């Protein structure tokens, strides 16, 4: 057994556990790599989106700067500039600035409230204190070598603006303050509808449409204060902010703006999930993944333990079976040798004419006869068992009145059982020889193991058809834990009665197999206060119009 356990542990349990642990590590590493890859992918998407938003802005700004560059010369220029600014929704304030004169338009005198605030905001630029070009350019816009146009992100107080300008003449700059907020909002909305965004899988990451829902990534454009310009599609009931997993700044045009992509927090709540996404979606939560892994690991352990237990049981059974067989062989050898020795001894005495007394000769002959009968019973039992084991003893159950058969068995049994014949025929489907063999065996057992009082044989019809034939005794009974296994082959209980009686542990095995071959059952139940009840339950006669009449034969025990 210990050898078997060692083999099981080394060959099955340990490798399986190692594989499971190794698999768990691999899965964890894979999950980490996947998470890193996903984060990288999101960052890349966010950067592409930020670039795209800026490229669109640049196209729009360039078109406006082209128009400014094409303005007519003074004096019509100012009027044309005003007209252009008024007609363009993305121009908040336009301006004309000259190096020598400062801001030519709008002028402080007669300026509207908005214009005054604009002039205040951009005072450092208009006064020349701050260059129009970014510091790295190192060139004044009035220089001939300086760039002829440019963009100037401009922050004043809590306002972050973008100024676009074009050099319309040496020392003269014409430009406008951009409606950043409005532009980005419009652009974002349009842009997300574009085929490009759809290809990137970003459509609906911003807004939900009726047809396509369940965004797995949420995109949001955040203004310099961090407020999302277009709020991400979030459950309004869930005010928790999304953890930004990828963020890209809209440098250089809108340096303080950010585009963020976040995984949808409540993705499972959204409708329209693809079935394949369900598991991966559900398992995206670490706690759930852990629980799932735990359950799988538990199942593995359970199957290992269960498999081990089954194998162990099978091994123990085999061992017991082998022990029983050895016991059986030694029992049978003993059983064969004892009668053979007596037969041989008496035969030799008779042959040598050493028993002159006729009474002693008679006893010797009786012993030889009894011992040969015992031998032939043993051989019959062994043959029976082997035929039943190989399935070569077919039975032919037929409709039978059991009352005369039971009476005949009761008469012929050496244990002389008590039997009360029933008042009416008791019909069942049975093979008379098999019934006789079973009941005689049970009566024989009762005589062997409950020798105190003669057993009782009871025949009773069943209300649903069929009948029961029971052998009852008042012996010690069978301990409950052994009640099932007494029907197994070669099983003899280890107690004082079995030690003083002969047997091979085959009688009940044969009896039960015979019963099964007739579609009958043979069961044991304990009796109160003590004793055993073995019950043979025979099936009813099937209803048939041409059923043969009940057999009233009173067969004499032709040994099967
Ligand atoms: P055998 O009688 O040859 O030992 P059986 O298969 O007939 O084999 O019986 C198996 C075991 O069941 C017996 O060894 C005995 O321990 C137990 N047994 C059978 N019948 C009785 C009984 N009526 N009372 C107590 N024990 C019994």
Boltz pocket constraint, residues with backbone or C-beta under 6 A from the ligand:
constraints:
  - pocket:
      binder: B
      contacts: [[A, 441], [A, 442], [A, 445], [A, 446], [A, 449], [A, 450], [A, 473], [A, 475], [A, 476], [A, 477], [A, 478], [A, 486], [A, 488], [A, 491], [A, 492], [A, 493], [A, 494], [A, 498], [A, 502], [A, 503], [A, 504], [A, 505], [A, 506], [A, 507], [A, 508], [A, 509], [A, 532]]
      max_distance: 6.0
